[in-house]
Amino acid sequence: MRVINISLDNKILDKDSSVAKRTMSFAGKLENLLVICVGKNGQINLADNILVKGIRKSNKILSLFALRKFLHQELVKNKYDLITIQDAYWLAKLGVCVANKFGIKSEIQVHGFEKLNFITKVLAKQNFAKADRIRTVSLRLKNQLIKDFAVDEQKIYVVPIAVDKDKILSEEISVNLKEKYSNDFIFLTVARLVAVKNIAMQIKALAELENKNTKLIIVGDGSEKENLKSLAKDLDLLDRVIFEGWLDDLNAYYKSADCLLLSSDSEGYGAVVAEAVLLGLPIIMTDVGVAGELVEDNVNGLIVPVDNQEKFIQAMNSLVVDNDLKQKFSTNSLQFRNKILDKDELLNKTIDNWKSIV
């Protein structure tokens, strides 16, 4: 099977990146895989049969024209069976139209709807109607596609984001947060620091906790970082809110923190939740992504309504004061491990669905 993947993840142009390493796994499963990423120029071979081509022009419109030209040239020269597109909007419109023109199958991958407005919703709905299949990463998103976009349920399949289960479960920790921060109760958040993650709600909640012997460790970076630092300063929390930046060794943080926080206003899946569940870390999260799938309220974590500051404070307080509850959540996480795919399971499930399309 020969596949074209239109991607938004420019990190794939780095052979050492996690997305590049995952993509290399397709080498033995496909005759050929061409990955086109829009937003960065470059070209690399991840394997003898996996080429990554980066396309970027001075603006998005010119980039789309360049992508269309490249696709036409490639499809005139070579035969492909499927175009899969990691976008629901303009890239999907272009990819589906080109696929239909050349008589090949198309798939749209839906990982979430962070930029949804009236125009993009109409565009996405049109694209979903024209595509042959829709892959999404959670049951919540599948139900949203059916309810809000009138997608035929038979067109949708769910393949969650995979994690390296063996590595996560076996890796030794390199730092102990309890030792580093004098045995405080430690809340952990791992996220891009952007508005949709609503990290500000966590910082405001920390300021209201009854027990001040608590810290919030923030792992990540993004456009909201300076605003969040200013908020922590305004609330006199600079000694209790620690910004760690991007880190590779997250296992040590999951294993030595007391609770993972996820406060997003919207989330397609939430890979950090899956990683935390594997390591038995209690979770407080808003009702997004895999809430209800990998985290059940009062079973292995607490689920609060989106953007509900008061409920988030209550949930954080309850974990701080009730060690038995924290231990209960940690123990119960074991029953959710089998819902999390490893890399081989993801690969095989994806390939099986691609075969069913073509």
N, C-alpha and C positions, 0 to 999 in steps of 0.2 A: 504494500500500500504506500502511495506517495502523498504526502500531506504538506500543505502550506499553513503555517501558524503566524497570524498577524498579532503582534504583541505590543503591549505598552511598557514592558519592563526592560529598560535599557541596560540593567545590570547584567543581562545575558551576554553582553559583549565582553564581559570579564570572565575568563575561563574558570577563575577560582570562586566565582559567586555561587551561592546556593542554587539559584535558578538555572545557571549553566550546568551545574553538576546533575540536577534533576533531569534536565533536557538530554544529557548524554545517555541516560538510561534507555532512551528510545532507539539508540543505535542498533541494537539487536532485534528490535521488534518491527521496524519499518524499513521499506526499501529505500525511502528517501524522505528527509524532513528539511524543509526550508523555513527558517524563522525570520520574519521581517519585523524589526522593531522601529517604531516611528518616534523620533525625538533625539536621535544621536547617530552621527555618521560612523561607519566602520564596517568591517567584515572579518569574520573568523570562521574557521572550521572546528566544530566541537568533536567531530568524528568524520570518518571517510564519507559518511552519508548524511551528515548534519551540517548545514551551512547556516550561519547567522549573518544577515545583511541589515545594517543600520541605515536609515534614511532620515535626513533632517535638512530642511530649507529654512529660509529666514523667517517664515511664519507658518501657521498651521495649514492655511489654504494651499500654499505652494508645496508643503510637505505631502498633502493629500494627492495633489496632481502628480508629484514625483512617484508616490507609491502606486498610483493607478498606472502610470506609464511602465514602471518596472514590472508590475503584475502582468500586464498585457504582453510585454516582451517575453517574460518567462513562460507564460502559458501558450504562446505561439510556438516556442522552441521545445517545451517539454510537457508531457502529460501528467496530470495530477488527479487524485481521486477526491480530495476533500480540502476545503479551506476552513480553518477554525479561527475565530476572531475573539480576542480577549477584550472586547468592548461592545457596548450595546448601541452606540450612537453613530458618529460620522464614519469611523473606521468600519463599523458593521455594515452601514449602508453601502460603502464602497466595496467591501469584501463580498457581500451577498450579491450585489449587482454584477460584479465581475464573474463570480461563480456561476450565476444563472446564464450569463452571456456565453460562457465556455462549456456549459452543460455539465458542471461538476457539482458535487454536494457541498452544502455550507452548514456550519455550526457556529452559534454565538455562545460565548461563555459569559455567564453573569456572576460576578463576585460581590455585587452590591450596587447601590444607587445613590452614591454620595452627591452627585451633581444633578439630581433630578429636578426639573421644572416643567412647565407646560410644554415648551417646545421639545425638550429632550424626551419627555414622556411620549409625545406623539410620534417622534422619530423612532424611539425604541419599539413602540407598538407595531409600527409599520415593518421594521426590520425583523421582529419576531415572527410576524405573519409570513414573511417571504423565506426565512431560513428553514432548512430541513429539520434541524434539531437544536435544542437549547440545553446546554449543560449549566447547572448551578451547583453551589457548594453546600446548601443547607435546605432542610425541609421548609424553613420559614420563607426563604427566597422562592422556592417552588410554589408555595401557596400564594405568595405575593404576585408571581407571574400569572397565575391562574385568575386571581381575583382582580388585580388592577390592570392587567394587560390583555386579558381574555385569551391567554395562550392555551392551546389544547394540551391537556395533561399528558397525552400520549407522546407529545413532542419533547417533553422535558425528562431529563435524567439527572440524578444527584450523585456527584462525586465530591466528597469533602476534600479539603486541603490535607495533604499528607504531611506527616512529620517523621523524623528519623527516630522511631521508637527505641531501637536497640541502643543507639548512641545516648539518647536522653536517659534511659534507664540504667545504663552501665557507667556513664561518665563520672569520674571523681570530682568533687567540688574543690575549687581553688581559693575560695574565700568564704568565710562564715559571717553573715551579716550581724548575727547576734553578738559575736565577739568584736566585730568592727565597730558596732554602735552600742556597746555596753548593755546588751540584753533588753533593749527597748522592744515594745511590740512593734513589729515592722510590717507596714503595708507596702506592697510592691505594685507598680504599674509599668507595663512594657508596651510602648505605643509610639506611633508617629505623633509628634506634638503639633497637631493641627486642630482647627476649630471643632470638627465633627467628633473628635475624641472627648471633648468636654472635660479635660483634665482640671480645669478651674473648679469644677464641682467637687472634686476630690480634695483640693487644697482648702476650699472654704469649709468642707465637712471636717477636715482635720482640725481646723481652728475651733470648732464647736464641740469636740470630743471632751467628755468629762475627765478622762485620764490623759493628762498632758505628757505622760511618759511614753509617747508614741511617735513614730517617724513614718514619713512617706518617701520611699525611694523611687525616683522616676528614671527609667531607662528608656532613652530614645532622644530624638532630635526633630526639629521641624520649625515651621514659620512662627509658631506660637510660643517658642521657648522664652524669649525675652519678656513677653507679656506675662507669662506664668511666673517668672522670677520676680517681676515687679509686684504681682499679686501676693506672692509669699512674703516679700519685704513689707508690703503695706499691712499685712496681717501679723507681722512680727513672728514669722515662721521660718526664717532663714536657717535656724539651727535644727528644724524638724522636717524640712522639705529638702531632699538631697537630689540634685540633678547629676546623673551619672553619664549622660550622653549615650551614644551607641556602644553596645558591648556584644562580643561574640559568645562569651561564656555565660549564658543565661541560666544554665542548670544550677550553678552555685546559688543564684539568687532565688530561683524557685524553691530549692531545697532548704534554704535557711531563712526565708521570710515566713511570716505568719499568715498572710492573706494576700491574694491577688485582687486588685481592683480593676474593673473595666467599666467606664462611665460613658461610653459612646452614645451619641444620639442616633447613630445608624451603624450597622455592621453587617457585612455579608456572611462572615463565618466567625473569625476570631481565633487565629492559630495559636495565640498566646494562651488562650483558655484551654485548648487541647493539650499543650505542653504542660501547663500547670496541673491539669487533671491527671496526666500520666504520673506525676510526681507527688500526687496526694495533697496539693496545696489548696486549702479552702478558698472559695471565690465569692466575691460580691460583684455582681454585674447588673447593668441595666437590661431591660427586656428586649434584647437585640440578638442578632446572630444565632449562636447555638444555645441560647437560653432555652431551656425545655428539652434540649437534646443531650448535650454534654453536662449541663448544669441544671439540676432540678431544685426548685425552691425548698429550703429546709431539709434537703437530703445531702447534697455535697456542697451547698453554697446558699446564698441568698440572692434573689432576683427582685429588683426594685423597678418601678416605672421610670421611663426615660425622663431625664431632666427634673427629677423629684428630689430636691436638696434635702428635705426633711427626712424622707425615707432612707436616703443614703446615709445620713448621719446616724439614724437609728440602727441600721444594719452594721455600720462600723463599730458603734458602741457595743452592740450585742456580742460581737466576736472578741472584743477586747476584754470584756468582763466575764465571759463564760468560756473557760478553757475546755470544759466537757463538750460544748457545742463545736468548738474548733476541732477537737479530736474526732468527734463524730463525722464531721464533714470530710476530714482527711481520710478516715477509714472507708467511708462510703464511696470515695472517688474510684476505688478499685473496680467497682461494678460497671463503670463507664469506659474503662480502657478498651474493651473490645469494639467500641463504636468508632474508635480512632484508626484511620488507615495508616499503614506504613507505606514506604515508597513503592515496594513491589505490588502491593494491593492496589494502590492508586494507578500504577502503570497498566496493570492487567485489566482493571475495570475500564479505564479510558480506552485502551485498544479494543476491547470487546465492543464498546459502544460505537467506536468509529467504524468497526467492521459492519455493525448492524445498519449504519447509515448508508455506507457505499454498496 
